[in-house]
Amino acid sequence: MASFRQHGNGWQARVRRQGYPEVTKTFETKGEAEKWARSVESELDKGQFVSVNEAHRTTLGDAIARYLKEVTPTMKGATSDTIRLKAIMRNPIAQWSMANLSASRIAGFRDERLTEVSGGTVIRELAYLSAIINHARREWGINVPNPVQMVRKPQSPQARSRVLNDEEISKLLQALEPTGRRSHWTKPAVQLALATAMRRGELLSLKWEHIDLQGRTAFLPDTKNGDSRTVPLSSVAVNVLAELPRHISGVVIPVKYFTLDAAFKRGVRRSGLDGVRFHDLRRTAITRMAERLPNVIELAAVSGHKSLMVLKRYYRPSAIDLAKKLG
């Protein structure tokens, strides 16, 4: 049953039906309110009515905040995801209600961000928004379509191919020497990354209890792809580990993710190298390992890749080296 009353300068329609939540909406004229009420009652009669009250009450910012509280802490990249999502919450798009979050507004957000950051970053941010909206639809009863799915994504950037040569590695390690106030953990972290091909997160989660220097292995109980992995240690890796002091926490490299990142970037600037990122060390390590492990199955076992297509993106041999092998 529908009822109507004046509400401020407009008219509020209220529809009640046993077994359904009460639905209200305000319009400028009584005629518009009556038309809306009839359409709601018709959908109720057909069993097709879906309430959007919650979607109108909830802003995108509200949804992100709830996602940060309930979902993000259970994810592997919780720390970096939290920083990125809080940045989106400061964007004007977060003030729109979920019901009014249209494809055109998402496209406007995309275009604005493309003037500030790379296309790859925008693709990740759109993926975040899509995941949050889908979760809100499935779990929180916010009945809205996902407008992100209707928006054209920026072109994916080309995969990085940066591999450091011996001279560049020497310059980088020299720039990371722990003199003065520089951290004495950054250089061994880089050395281990180059010697093991471990990801940065894997290195920072590595504990002494999982290292067998005599057997030359390091056990990773939880990796990026969700599986455990035992990493064989070269003599270089064993020597680096043997010289490290044991921290009371039991962690091999007892520094935070962003602390290591900042120290590494400062070292790169001091070395004079151009555009080197920490993840380039993994690509460099895999490329160098491929010379000793030509069997791709063995190489994948060391690197932890499940897909040989992904592994291929990390193996970057030079054309000159391949020409020498051809003879």
HELIX and SHEET records of a PDB file:
HELIX    1   1 LYS A   30  LYS A   46  1                                  17    
HELIX    2   2 ASN A   53  ARG A   57  1                                   5    
HELIX    3   3 LEU A   60  GLU A   70  1                                  11    
HELIX    4   4 THR A   72  THR A   74  5                                   3    
HELIX    5   5 ALA A   78  MET A   89  1                                  12    
HELIX    6   6 PRO A   92  GLN A   95  5                                   4    
HELIX    7   7 MET A   98  ASN A  100  5                                   3    
HELIX    8   8 ALA A  103  LEU A  114  1                                  12    
HELIX    9   9 GLY A  119  GLU A  139  1                                  21    
HELIX   10  10 PRO A  147  MET A  150  5                                   4    
HELIX   11  11 ASP A  166  ALA A  175  1                                  10    
HELIX   12  12 THR A  186  THR A  196  1                                  11    
HELIX   13  13 ARG A  200  SER A  205  1                                   6    
HELIX   14  14 TRP A  208  HIS A  210  5                                   3    
HELIX   15  15 SER A  235  GLU A  243  1                                   9    
HELIX   16  16 TYR A  257  SER A  271  1                                  15    
HELIX   17  17 HIS A  279  ARG A  292  1                                  14    
HELIX   18  18 VAL A  296  SER A  303  1                                   8    
HELIX   19  19 LEU A  308  TYR A  314  1                                   7    
HELIX   20  20 ALA A  319  LEU A  326  1                                   8    
SHEET    1   A 3 ALA A   2  HIS A   7  0                                        
SHEET    2   A 3 GLY A  10  VAL A  15 -1                                        
SHEET    3   A 3 VAL A  23  PHE A  27 -1                                        
SHEET    1   B 3 ILE A 211  ASP A 212  0                                        
SHEET    2   B 3 THR A 217  LEU A 220 -1                                        
SHEET    3   B 3 ARG A 229  PRO A 232 -1                                        
END                                                                             
